[in-house]
Amino acid sequence: MRLINQRLSPPALLALKLAPFALLIIAYVIGSAARLADNPADKLLPAFSSMANAIDMMAFTPDRRTGDYLLWSDTAASLQRLGAGLGISTALALVMGVAIGIFPAMRALLGSFVGFISMVPPLALLPILFIMLGLGEVSKVALIVIGIAPLMIRDTSQRVMDLPREQIVKAETLSANSWLIVWRVVLPQILPRLISSLRLQLGAAFLFLIAAEAISSESGLGYRIFLVRRYLSMDIIFPYVAWITFIAAMADYTLERLRRWLFPWAQMEGTT
């Protein structure tokens, strides 16, 4: 039997999925034990007990100065910025992507411009955003939008242009005007792709969020990580990184389930 035709049993599939995580944990435990044996005060690879104590302090013990539970207040602040950035980017991708993809005049006007903007490194614009928009929430949300919206617009417009021309012609034959074609022909086919495009940009959105919070913020997950790094508090940094990863994974899973629920036919057609 060729390897490409191999069928794995459910237990084998589960074991293979869990194996990389188990190996990572084992490697960390071995490395941490070795470093702590040489130096019990080592902070680079703290023991899991130290991280558990740090989680208890950050998540379940009120801060002495503010009275807040820091992990949850940081999470709320970051999710507000992230949600605003993703929402604005998705709206721009839907409106501009469809316009560029379906209307030749809009494609000529904005197609090259969006392509050019998408090549600009977003982090290079961060000082400019802080100077022009200040150090508040607007500049942080703007960085997320600038970082992911152009790519989502390009992806959406390309999906529109890839639609079979025969569908447009048939709709025109039935006397549908441009807006009805957009509503009844284009939107149902590109919305699943828009959700998939948003999923693909989640990692980049978190990157821009953390970068903005690290440079100028008074709350947020990125702010907390860069605040405690000066004390080499890896027992806090590691759990925060794991928590960010968990949030991103859950967001990705939720969007995928939403796409399958709203557009079950898209899965059968192989839409990704």
C-alpha positions as CSV (number, residue, x, y, z in Angstrom):
1,M,0.0,0.0,0.0
2,R,1.3,3.5,-0.9
3,L,1.6,5.9,1.9
4,I,-0.6,8.4,0.2
5,N,-3.5,5.9,0.3
6,Q,-3.0,4.9,3.9
7,R,-6.1,5.0,6.1
8,L,-5.6,5.7,9.8
9,S,-7.8,4.5,12.5
10,P,-9.4,7.1,14.9
11,P,-7.0,6.3,17.8
12,A,-4.0,6.6,15.4
13,L,-5.2,9.9,14.2
14,L,-5.7,11.2,17.7
15,A,-2.2,9.9,18.8
16,L,-0.6,11.6,15.8
17,K,-2.4,14.9,16.5
18,L,-1.3,14.9,20.2
19,A,2.3,13.7,19.6
20,P,3.8,17.1,18.7
21,F,2.2,18.7,21.8
22,A,3.4,15.9,24.1
23,L,6.9,16.1,22.7
24,L,7.0,19.9,23.2
25,I,5.8,19.5,26.8
26,I,8.3,16.7,27.5
27,A,11.2,18.8,26.0
28,Y,10.2,21.8,28.2
29,V,10.0,19.7,31.3
30,I,13.4,18.2,30.7
31,G,15.0,21.5,29.9
32,S,13.4,23.3,32.9
33,A,14.4,20.5,35.3
34,A,18.0,20.6,34.0
35,R,18.3,24.4,34.3
36,L,16.6,24.5,37.8
37,A,18.9,21.7,39.0
38,D,21.9,23.9,38.1
39,N,20.3,27.1,39.4
40,P,17.1,27.0,41.5
41,A,16.6,30.7,40.9
42,D,16.7,30.3,37.1
43,K,13.9,32.3,35.4
44,L,14.3,31.3,31.7
45,L,12.4,28.0,32.0
46,P,10.3,28.2,35.1
47,A,8.6,25.1,36.5
48,F,5.0,24.5,35.9
49,S,4.3,25.1,39.6
50,S,5.7,28.6,39.2
51,M,3.6,29.3,36.2
52,A,0.5,28.0,38.1
53,N,1.2,30.5,40.9
54,A,1.6,33.3,38.3
55,I,-1.7,32.4,36.7
56,D,-3.4,32.4,40.1
57,M,-1.9,35.9,40.8
58,M,-2.8,37.4,37.4
59,A,-6.2,35.8,36.9
60,F,-7.7,35.1,40.3
61,T,-6.1,37.6,42.7
62,P,-7.1,41.3,42.5
63,D,-4.3,43.7,41.8
64,R,-3.3,45.7,44.9
65,R,-3.2,49.0,43.0
66,T,-6.3,48.8,40.8
67,G,-8.3,46.0,42.2
68,D,-8.6,44.5,38.7
69,Y,-8.0,40.9,37.8
70,L,-5.2,41.7,35.4
71,L,-5.5,38.7,33.0
72,W,-9.1,39.4,32.4
73,S,-8.8,43.1,32.1
74,D,-5.9,42.8,29.7
75,T,-7.9,40.3,27.7
76,A,-10.9,42.6,27.5
77,A,-8.8,45.5,26.4
78,S,-7.1,43.5,23.7
79,L,-10.3,41.9,22.4
80,Q,-12.0,45.3,22.0
81,R,-9.1,46.6,19.9
82,L,-8.9,43.3,17.9
83,G,-12.7,43.2,17.4
84,A,-12.8,46.8,16.1
85,G,-9.9,46.2,13.7
86,L,-11.3,42.9,12.3
87,G,-14.8,44.3,12.0
88,I,-13.6,47.4,10.0
89,S,-11.3,45.3,7.9
90,T,-14.0,42.8,7.0
91,A,-16.5,45.6,6.1
92,L,-13.9,47.3,3.9
93,A,-13.0,43.9,2.2
94,L,-16.6,43.2,1.5
95,V,-17.5,46.6,0.0
96,M,-14.3,47.4,-1.8
97,G,-13.5,43.8,-2.8
98,V,-16.9,43.4,-4.5
99,A,-16.7,46.9,-6.1
100,I,-13.2,46.2,-7.5
101,G,-14.1,42.7,-8.6
102,I,-17.4,43.5,-10.4
103,F,-17.2,47.1,-11.6
104,P,-14.4,47.8,-14.2
105,A,-14.3,51.5,-13.3
106,M,-13.7,50.7,-9.6
107,R,-11.1,48.1,-10.6
108,A,-9.2,50.7,-12.7
109,L,-9.5,53.3,-9.9
110,L,-8.6,51.2,-6.9
111,G,-7.2,47.9,-8.0
112,S,-3.6,49.1,-8.4
113,F,-3.8,51.4,-5.4
114,V,-4.9,48.6,-3.1
115,G,-2.2,46.3,-4.5
116,F,0.4,49.0,-3.8
117,I,-0.9,49.6,-0.2
118,S,-0.8,45.9,0.5
119,M,3.0,45.9,-0.1
120,V,3.7,48.5,2.6
121,P,5.1,46.9,5.8
122,P,2.4,47.9,8.4
123,L,4.8,48.0,11.3
124,A,6.9,50.6,9.5
125,L,3.9,52.9,9.7
126,L,3.4,52.5,13.4
127,P,5.5,55.6,14.3
128,I,3.6,57.6,11.7
129,L,0.3,56.4,13.1
130,F,1.3,57.4,16.6
131,I,2.3,60.8,15.5
132,M,-0.8,61.5,13.4
133,L,-3.4,59.7,15.4
134,G,-1.9,59.9,18.9
135,L,-1.2,57.1,21.4
136,G,-4.8,56.2,22.0
137,E,-7.0,53.4,20.8
138,V,-7.5,54.8,17.2
139,S,-3.8,54.3,16.2
140,K,-3.9,50.7,17.5
141,V,-7.0,49.8,15.6
142,A,-5.7,51.6,12.5
143,L,-2.6,49.5,12.5
144,I,-4.7,46.3,12.5
145,V,-6.8,47.7,9.7
146,I,-3.9,48.8,7.6
147,G,-2.2,45.5,8.2
148,I,-4.9,43.1,7.1
149,A,-7.6,45.1,5.2
150,P,-5.6,45.5,1.9
151,L,-4.9,41.8,1.7
152,M,-8.5,40.9,2.4
153,I,-9.7,43.3,-0.2
154,R,-7.3,41.8,-2.8
155,D,-8.4,38.3,-1.9
156,T,-12.1,39.2,-2.1
157,S,-11.8,41.0,-5.4
158,Q,-9.9,38.1,-6.9
159,R,-12.7,35.7,-5.8
160,V,-15.3,38.0,-7.5
161,M,-13.3,38.1,-10.7
162,D,-12.9,34.3,-10.6
163,L,-16.7,33.8,-10.7
164,P,-17.8,32.2,-14.0
165,R,-18.8,34.9,-16.5
166,E,-21.7,32.7,-17.6
167,Q,-23.5,33.4,-14.3
168,I,-23.3,37.1,-14.8
169,V,-24.5,36.8,-18.4
170,K,-27.5,34.6,-17.4
171,A,-28.5,37.1,-14.7
172,E,-28.3,39.9,-17.3
173,T,-30.4,37.8,-19.6
174,L,-33.1,37.7,-16.9
175,S,-33.0,41.5,-16.8
176,A,-31.1,41.7,-13.5
177,N,-29.4,45.1,-12.9
178,S,-25.9,45.5,-11.5
179,W,-27.0,45.8,-7.9
180,L,-29.3,42.8,-8.1
181,I,-26.5,40.8,-9.6
182,V,-24.2,41.8,-6.8
183,W,-26.9,40.8,-4.2
184,R,-28.1,37.6,-5.7
185,V,-25.1,36.2,-7.6
186,V,-21.9,37.7,-6.2
187,L,-22.5,38.0,-2.4
188,P,-23.7,34.4,-1.8
189,Q,-20.5,33.0,-3.4
190,I,-17.9,35.3,-1.9
191,L,-19.2,35.5,1.7
192,P,-17.8,32.0,2.6
193,R,-14.4,33.1,1.1
194,L,-14.5,36.3,3.1
195,I,-14.8,34.4,6.3
196,S,-11.9,32.1,5.3
197,S,-9.9,35.2,4.4
198,L,-10.6,36.6,7.9
199,R,-9.4,33.3,9.4
200,L,-6.2,33.5,7.5
201,Q,-5.5,37.1,8.7
202,L,-6.1,36.3,12.4
203,G,-2.4,35.6,13.1
204,A,-1.3,38.9,11.5
205,A,-4.0,40.8,13.3
206,F,-2.7,39.5,16.7
207,L,0.8,40.4,15.6
208,F,-0.1,44.0,14.9
209,L,-2.2,44.2,18.1
210,I,0.7,43.0,20.3
211,A,3.1,45.3,18.6
212,A,0.9,48.4,19.1
213,E,0.2,47.5,22.7
214,A,3.9,46.8,23.5
215,I,4.9,50.3,22.3
216,S,2.2,52.5,23.7
217,S,-0.6,51.2,26.0
218,E,-1.7,51.0,29.6
219,S,-3.5,47.7,29.3
220,G,-3.7,44.7,27.0
221,L,-2.0,41.3,26.6
222,G,0.9,42.7,24.6
223,Y,1.3,45.6,27.1
224,R,1.6,43.1,30.0
225,I,4.1,40.8,28.3
226,F,6.4,43.7,27.5
227,L,5.9,45.2,31.0
228,V,7.1,42.1,32.8
229,R,9.9,41.2,30.4
230,R,12.1,43.7,32.2
231,Y,11.9,41.5,35.3
232,L,12.5,38.3,33.3
233,S,9.1,37.1,34.5
234,M,8.9,34.1,32.1
235,D,6.4,32.5,34.5
236,I,3.9,35.2,33.4
237,I,5.1,35.6,29.8
238,F,4.6,31.9,28.9
239,P,1.0,31.7,30.2
240,Y,0.2,34.9,28.5
241,V,1.6,33.7,25.2
242,A,-0.3,30.4,25.6
243,W,-3.5,32.4,26.4
244,I,-3.1,34.5,23.3
245,T,-2.6,31.3,21.2
246,F,-5.7,29.8,22.8
247,I,-7.8,32.9,22.0
248,A,-6.6,32.9,18.4
249,A,-7.3,29.1,18.0
250,M,-10.8,29.5,19.4
251,A,-11.5,32.5,17.1
252,D,-10.3,30.4,14.1
253,Y,-12.5,27.5,15.2
254,T,-15.5,29.7,15.7
255,L,-15.2,31.3,12.3
256,E,-14.9,28.0,10.6
257,R,-18.0,26.6,12.4
258,L,-19.8,29.8,11.5
259,R,-18.9,29.4,7.9
260,R,-20.1,25.8,7.8
261,W,-23.3,26.7,9.5
262,L,-24.1,29.7,7.3
263,F,-22.9,28.3,4.1
264,P,-23.0,24.4,4.2
265,W,-23.1,24.2,0.4
266,A,-19.7,26.0,0.3
267,Q,-18.0,23.0,1.9
268,M,-19.4,20.6,-0.7
269,E,-18.1,22.9,-3.5
270,G,-14.6,22.9,-1.9
271,T,-14.7,26.6,-0.9
272,T,-11.8,27.3,1.5
